Amino acid sequence: MEDLLLTHPKLCKKGVFFEMNDKPYLSTMALQEKVFKSIIASASDRIESRVNEGQSRETYGFRIKLRTNPPSVNIRIELANNDVYKNIKKTHAICYGEFHAQMGRQNGSEKTVIDVDIVPGLLLSEDRVPDPTSKRRTMPCPTYAVFKWFTENHRSASRFGAKPHLLWRVCSSGYEKHVIDVARGKREQMHIVNALRILKLYFRNRKKMAIDRYEPPPQVVTVLRSYYLKHIAFYCILFLRVLNKVEISDVEVALTYMLEFLGVCLKERKLPHFFHANEYITSMFPNFNCQPRSLRYDLFQGKSGDSLNQAMLTYRTMTDRMFAMFTESAVNENVVQRFRSYVLAGSYYK
């Protein structure tokens, strides 16, 4: 620790380094809350000042709010103005980022909300993956370590055999992006990606409808995050087009299989992380480092049995009423059963 005081005095002052068993560790909580979030807050203040320069907040109403949800930092930009579309272009030019804008009403005035999630991380390595544009070439795929700390009294803190504020998670976003990039160049895989977009849009709209009606959204919508749906799409690509050559003639067929795979996971109460202990992963990434007999990570871990039961009930209602035209399509039961066997096999983290 004495060497770190000399080489990194500012980080030491912020409590980024934590000594345990005579060894220094990086505190992910301090690194995110006192360093990265501070950098983002400073940048947000500068952007807010530039946009509001020469204008009063009463007439423009531009505000930036920050919220931490490890590993991400959520930036919410609120715009309230009668001429909101004119000014939003100015904001976008300054932020240099993509955004999803939603129009709403608050106190009788128009309000635009821009939500941006930033996930700070440290580069661990650059793996080599197949280049989708060439059968011979490879391309780099970055792997990051991102913050996954918990507070001491968080219900998930006791699950890990380490101090909850020191926890990291290996981020598979580089591989996830590569799967989507490859799918864009293959028609039948692209149907699966489009089915994913439809399902995510449906979930988002059901949430919004429930909020507008002051009702709780269907449990299947609250339990199944967008990230979970993405994993279902990955499994569809793997089991339908990589391990088998099931014909996916259009988006309706792809959506039918997505719903089937989703139903399997809800019924068995397990959704294994696609990039953790996946025995078939080398079919897509030949150089992927998958340790034998390693444990799987269940994305449903921490979900109560009651919430999964309610999600299954509302899932059936969703498929019966909203997607009847899709679920009538014939599916290859052998492929669905193979996926079910995969979900049930292997050992999971407890």
C-alpha positions as CSV (number, residue, x, y, z in Angstrom):
1,M,0.0,0.0,0.0
2,E,2.9,2.3,0.6
3,D,4.0,2.1,-3.0
4,L,0.5,2.9,-4.1
5,L,0.5,6.0,-2.0
6,L,3.5,7.2,-3.9
7,T,2.3,6.2,-7.4
8,H,-1.4,6.9,-7.1
9,P,-1.9,9.4,-4.3
10,K,-5.3,10.7,-5.6
11,L,-6.8,7.3,-5.9
12,C,-5.6,6.4,-2.5
13,K,-7.2,9.5,-1.1
14,K,-10.5,8.4,-2.6
15,G,-10.3,5.0,-1.0
16,V,-10.0,3.1,-4.2
17,F,-7.5,0.6,-2.8
18,F,-8.5,-1.8,-0.1
19,E,-6.1,-4.0,1.8
20,M,-7.1,-7.5,2.8
21,N,-4.8,-10.3,3.9
22,D,-1.8,-8.0,3.3
23,K,-2.8,-7.7,-0.4
24,P,-4.2,-4.6,-2.1
25,Y,-7.5,-4.8,-4.0
26,L,-9.4,-2.4,-6.1
27,S,-12.7,-1.4,-4.5
28,T,-15.2,-1.4,-7.3
29,M,-17.7,0.6,-5.3
30,A,-15.1,3.4,-4.6
31,L,-13.8,3.3,-8.2
32,Q,-17.3,3.8,-9.6
33,E,-18.8,6.2,-7.0
34,K,-15.8,8.4,-6.3
35,V,-13.9,8.3,-9.6
36,F,-16.0,7.4,-12.7
37,K,-19.2,8.9,-11.4
38,S,-17.3,12.0,-10.5
39,I,-15.9,12.2,-14.0
40,I,-19.4,11.7,-15.5
41,A,-20.9,14.3,-13.1
42,S,-18.3,16.9,-14.0
43,A,-18.9,16.3,-17.7
44,S,-22.7,16.5,-17.2
45,D,-22.3,19.9,-15.3
46,R,-20.3,21.3,-18.2
47,I,-22.8,20.1,-20.8
48,E,-25.7,21.5,-18.8
49,S,-24.0,24.9,-18.5
50,R,-23.2,25.0,-22.2
51,V,-26.7,24.2,-23.2
52,N,-28.3,26.5,-20.8
53,E,-25.9,29.4,-21.5
54,G,-27.8,32.6,-22.0
55,Q,-31.1,30.9,-21.2
56,S,-33.1,30.6,-18.0
57,R,-34.0,27.1,-16.7
58,E,-37.6,28.3,-16.4
59,T,-37.8,28.8,-20.2
60,Y,-35.6,25.9,-21.2
61,G,-35.8,23.4,-18.4
62,F,-32.7,21.4,-19.3
63,R,-31.5,19.1,-16.4
64,I,-29.2,16.1,-16.1
65,K,-29.7,13.5,-13.3
66,L,-27.4,10.7,-12.4
67,R,-28.3,7.3,-10.9
68,T,-26.0,4.4,-10.1
69,N,-27.2,0.8,-10.7
70,P,-24.0,-1.3,-10.8
71,P,-22.4,-1.8,-13.2
72,S,-24.1,1.0,-15.0
73,V,-24.5,4.8,-14.4
74,N,-27.8,6.0,-15.7
75,I,-27.8,9.5,-17.2
76,R,-31.3,11.0,-17.5
77,I,-31.6,14.2,-19.5
78,E,-34.9,16.1,-19.1
79,L,-36.0,18.7,-21.6
80,A,-39.2,20.8,-21.1
81,N,-40.0,23.4,-23.7
82,N,-42.7,24.3,-26.2
83,D,-40.1,24.2,-28.9
84,V,-38.6,20.9,-27.7
85,Y,-37.8,19.4,-31.1
86,K,-35.7,22.4,-32.1
87,N,-33.6,22.3,-29.0
88,I,-33.2,18.5,-28.8
89,K,-30.9,18.7,-31.9
90,K,-28.6,21.1,-30.1
91,T,-28.4,18.8,-27.1
92,H,-27.7,15.7,-29.2
93,A,-24.9,17.6,-31.0
94,I,-23.3,18.3,-27.6
95,C,-23.8,14.9,-26.1
96,Y,-22.5,13.0,-29.2
97,G,-24.5,9.9,-28.3
98,E,-27.5,7.9,-29.4
99,F,-30.6,8.3,-27.3
100,H,-34.2,7.1,-27.0
101,A,-36.5,10.0,-26.5
102,Q,-40.0,9.7,-25.0
103,M,-42.7,12.4,-25.1
104,G,-44.9,12.8,-22.1
105,R,-46.8,15.4,-20.1
106,Q,-45.8,16.8,-16.8
107,N,-47.6,19.8,-15.2
108,G,-49.3,20.5,-18.5
109,S,-46.1,21.0,-20.5
110,E,-44.3,18.8,-23.0
111,K,-41.4,16.8,-21.6
112,T,-38.7,14.9,-23.4
113,V,-36.6,12.3,-21.5
114,I,-33.4,11.0,-22.8
115,D,-32.0,7.9,-21.0
116,V,-28.4,6.9,-21.5
117,D,-26.6,4.1,-19.7
118,I,-22.8,4.2,-19.4
119,V,-21.0,1.1,-18.1
120,P,-17.4,1.9,-17.1
121,G,-15.0,-0.9,-17.2
122,L,-11.3,-2.0,-17.5
123,L,-10.0,-3.7,-20.6
124,L,-8.9,-7.2,-19.7
125,S,-7.9,-8.7,-23.0
126,E,-8.6,-8.7,-26.7
127,D,-9.6,-12.2,-27.9
128,R,-9.7,-13.2,-31.6
129,V,-13.0,-14.1,-33.2
130,P,-13.9,-15.1,-36.8
131,D,-14.3,-12.2,-39.1
132,P,-17.9,-12.4,-40.5
133,T,-16.7,-10.9,-43.8
134,S,-14.0,-13.5,-44.4
135,K,-13.6,-17.3,-43.8
136,R,-9.9,-16.9,-43.1
137,R,-9.4,-13.7,-41.2
138,T,-10.1,-13.0,-37.5
139,M,-10.8,-9.8,-35.7
140,P,-10.3,-8.5,-32.2
141,C,-13.1,-8.9,-29.6
142,P,-12.5,-6.9,-26.3
143,T,-13.3,-8.4,-22.9
144,Y,-13.9,-6.0,-20.0
145,A,-14.1,-6.2,-16.3
146,V,-17.0,-4.1,-15.0
147,F,-18.1,-3.2,-11.5
148,K,-20.6,-5.4,-9.8
149,W,-20.4,-4.3,-6.2
150,F,-23.1,-4.6,-3.6
151,T,-23.8,-2.8,-0.3
152,E,-23.2,-4.9,2.8
153,N,-27.0,-5.1,3.5
154,H,-28.0,-6.0,-0.1
155,R,-29.8,-9.3,-0.4
156,S,-27.3,-10.5,-3.0
157,A,-24.2,-9.6,-1.1
158,S,-24.1,-12.9,0.9
159,R,-24.1,-15.0,-2.3
160,F,-20.4,-14.3,-3.1
161,G,-17.4,-15.4,-1.1
162,A,-15.8,-12.0,-1.1
163,K,-16.3,-8.5,0.2
164,P,-19.4,-7.2,-1.7
165,H,-17.8,-3.9,-2.5
166,L,-14.8,-5.6,-4.2
167,L,-16.8,-7.6,-6.8
168,W,-16.2,-7.5,-10.5
169,R,-17.9,-9.1,-13.4
170,V,-16.4,-10.2,-16.7
171,C,-18.4,-8.4,-19.4
172,S,-19.3,-10.3,-22.6
173,S,-20.6,-7.3,-24.5
174,G,-17.9,-7.6,-27.1
175,Y,-19.0,-11.2,-27.9
176,E,-22.7,-10.1,-27.8
177,K,-22.1,-7.4,-30.3
178,H,-20.2,-9.8,-32.6
179,V,-23.1,-12.3,-32.6
180,I,-25.5,-9.5,-33.7
181,D,-23.0,-8.3,-36.3
182,V,-22.7,-11.8,-37.8
183,A,-26.5,-12.2,-37.8
184,R,-27.0,-9.0,-39.8
185,G,-25.2,-10.7,-42.7
186,K,-27.3,-13.9,-42.6
187,R,-30.9,-13.7,-43.6
188,E,-32.3,-16.4,-41.3
189,Q,-30.4,-15.2,-38.3
190,M,-31.5,-11.7,-39.0
191,H,-35.1,-12.9,-38.7
192,I,-34.3,-13.9,-35.1
193,V,-32.8,-10.5,-34.3
194,N,-35.9,-8.8,-35.7
195,A,-38.1,-11.1,-33.6
196,L,-36.0,-10.0,-30.6
197,R,-36.8,-6.3,-31.4
198,I,-40.5,-7.1,-31.7
199,L,-40.5,-8.8,-28.4
200,K,-38.6,-6.1,-26.6
201,L,-40.9,-3.4,-28.1
202,Y,-44.0,-5.4,-26.9
203,F,-42.6,-5.6,-23.4
204,R,-41.7,-1.9,-23.4
205,N,-45.2,-1.0,-24.6
206,R,-46.9,-3.2,-22.0
207,K,-44.9,-1.5,-19.3
208,K,-45.9,1.9,-20.6
209,M,-49.6,1.0,-20.9
210,A,-49.6,-0.3,-17.3
211,I,-48.0,2.9,-16.1
212,D,-50.5,5.1,-18.0
213,R,-53.4,3.1,-16.4
214,Y,-51.8,3.2,-13.0
215,E,-51.7,-0.6,-13.0
216,P,-48.9,-3.1,-12.3
217,P,-47.4,-4.5,-15.5
218,P,-47.7,-8.2,-16.3
219,Q,-45.2,-10.2,-14.2
220,V,-43.6,-11.7,-17.3
221,V,-42.7,-8.1,-18.4
222,T,-41.1,-7.2,-15.0
223,V,-39.2,-10.5,-14.5
224,L,-37.8,-10.8,-18.0
225,R,-35.4,-7.9,-18.6
226,S,-34.2,-6.9,-22.1
227,Y,-30.9,-8.6,-21.4
228,Y,-32.7,-11.9,-20.8
229,L,-34.5,-11.7,-24.0
230,K,-31.2,-11.1,-25.8
231,H,-29.9,-14.4,-24.4
232,I,-33.0,-16.2,-25.6
233,A,-32.2,-14.8,-29.1
234,F,-28.6,-16.0,-28.9
235,Y,-29.8,-19.5,-28.0
236,C,-32.2,-19.4,-30.9
237,I,-29.3,-18.6,-33.3
238,L,-27.1,-21.3,-31.7
239,F,-29.7,-24.2,-31.6
240,L,-31.6,-23.3,-34.8
241,R,-28.9,-22.1,-37.2
242,V,-25.5,-23.2,-35.9
243,L,-26.0,-26.6,-34.3
244,N,-29.0,-27.4,-36.6
245,K,-30.1,-25.9,-39.9
246,V,-33.8,-25.2,-39.1
247,E,-35.5,-23.2,-41.7
248,I,-36.4,-19.7,-40.4
249,S,-38.4,-18.5,-43.3
250,D,-39.6,-15.2,-41.8
251,V,-39.9,-13.2,-38.6
252,E,-43.1,-15.0,-37.5
253,V,-41.3,-18.4,-37.4
254,A,-38.4,-16.8,-35.5
255,L,-40.8,-15.2,-33.0
256,T,-42.5,-18.6,-32.5
257,Y,-39.2,-20.2,-31.6
258,M,-38.3,-17.4,-29.3
259,L,-41.5,-17.8,-27.4
260,E,-41.0,-21.6,-27.2
261,F,-37.5,-21.2,-25.8
262,L,-38.7,-18.5,-23.4
263,G,-41.4,-20.9,-22.2
264,V,-38.8,-23.6,-21.6
265,C,-36.8,-21.3,-19.4
266,L,-39.8,-20.1,-17.4
267,K,-41.1,-23.7,-16.9
268,E,-37.7,-25.0,-15.8
269,R,-36.9,-21.8,-13.8
270,K,-33.5,-21.5,-15.3
271,L,-31.9,-19.3,-17.9
272,P,-28.2,-20.1,-18.2
273,H,-25.9,-17.2,-19.2
274,F,-24.9,-17.8,-22.8
275,F,-21.2,-17.2,-22.3
276,H,-20.8,-19.1,-19.0
277,A,-20.0,-22.8,-19.2
278,N,-21.7,-23.2,-22.6
279,E,-20.5,-26.5,-24.0
280,Y,-21.6,-25.5,-27.5
281,I,-20.0,-22.0,-27.5
282,T,-16.9,-23.1,-29.6
283,S,-19.3,-23.9,-32.5
284,M,-19.5,-20.1,-32.8
285,F,-16.2,-19.0,-31.3
286,P,-13.5,-21.7,-31.8
287,N,-11.0,-20.0,-29.6
288,F,-13.4,-19.3,-26.7
289,N,-11.8,-20.3,-23.4
290,C,-14.4,-22.5,-21.8
291,Q,-13.1,-24.4,-18.7
292,P,-14.3,-28.0,-18.4
293,R,-16.7,-28.7,-15.5
294,S,-17.1,-25.0,-14.9
295,L,-20.3,-23.8,-13.3
296,R,-23.1,-22.1,-15.1
297,Y,-24.6,-18.8,-14.0
298,D,-28.4,-18.7,-13.9
299,L,-29.8,-15.3,-14.9
300,F,-32.9,-16.2,-12.9
301,Q,-30.8,-16.5,-9.8
302,G,-32.4,-14.3,-7.1
303,K,-35.9,-14.4,-8.6
304,S,-38.4,-15.7,-6.2
305,G,-40.4,-18.8,-7.0
306,D,-43.6,-16.9,-6.8
307,S,-42.5,-14.2,-9.2
308,L,-41.4,-16.9,-11.7
309,N,-44.8,-18.7,-11.3
310,Q,-46.7,-15.4,-12.0
311,A,-44.4,-14.8,-14.9
312,M,-45.3,-18.2,-16.4
313,L,-49.0,-17.5,-16.0
314,T,-48.8,-14.1,-17.7
315,Y,-46.5,-15.6,-20.3
316,R,-49.3,-18.1,-21.2
317,T,-51.8,-15.3,-21.4
318,M,-49.4,-13.3,-23.6
319,T,-49.0,-16.2,-26.0
320,D,-52.6,-17.1,-26.1
321,R,-54.0,-13.7,-26.6
322,M,-51.4,-11.5,-28.2
323,F,-49.3,-13.9,-30.2
324,A,-51.8,-16.6,-31.2
325,M,-51.0,-16.0,-34.9
326,F,-47.4,-16.8,-34.3
327,T,-47.6,-19.7,-31.9
328,E,-49.8,-21.7,-34.3
329,S,-46.7,-22.1,-36.5
330,A,-45.1,-25.6,-36.5
331,V,-41.9,-25.9,-34.6
332,N,-39.2,-28.6,-34.6
333,E,-39.9,-30.3,-31.3
334,N,-36.5,-32.1,-31.4
335,V,-34.7,-28.8,-31.3
336,V,-36.9,-27.5,-28.5
337,Q,-36.3,-30.6,-26.5
338,R,-32.5,-30.4,-27.1
339,F,-32.6,-26.9,-25.7
340,R,-34.6,-28.0,-22.7
341,S,-32.1,-30.8,-22.0
342,Y,-29.3,-28.2,-22.2
343,V,-31.0,-26.0,-19.7
344,L,-31.6,-28.8,-17.3
345,A,-28.1,-30.3,-17.6
346,G,-24.9,-29.0,-16.0
347,S,-24.2,-27.6,-12.6
348,Y,-25.1,-24.0,-11.6
349,Y,-23.8,-21.6,-9.1
350,K,-25.8,-21.9,-5.9
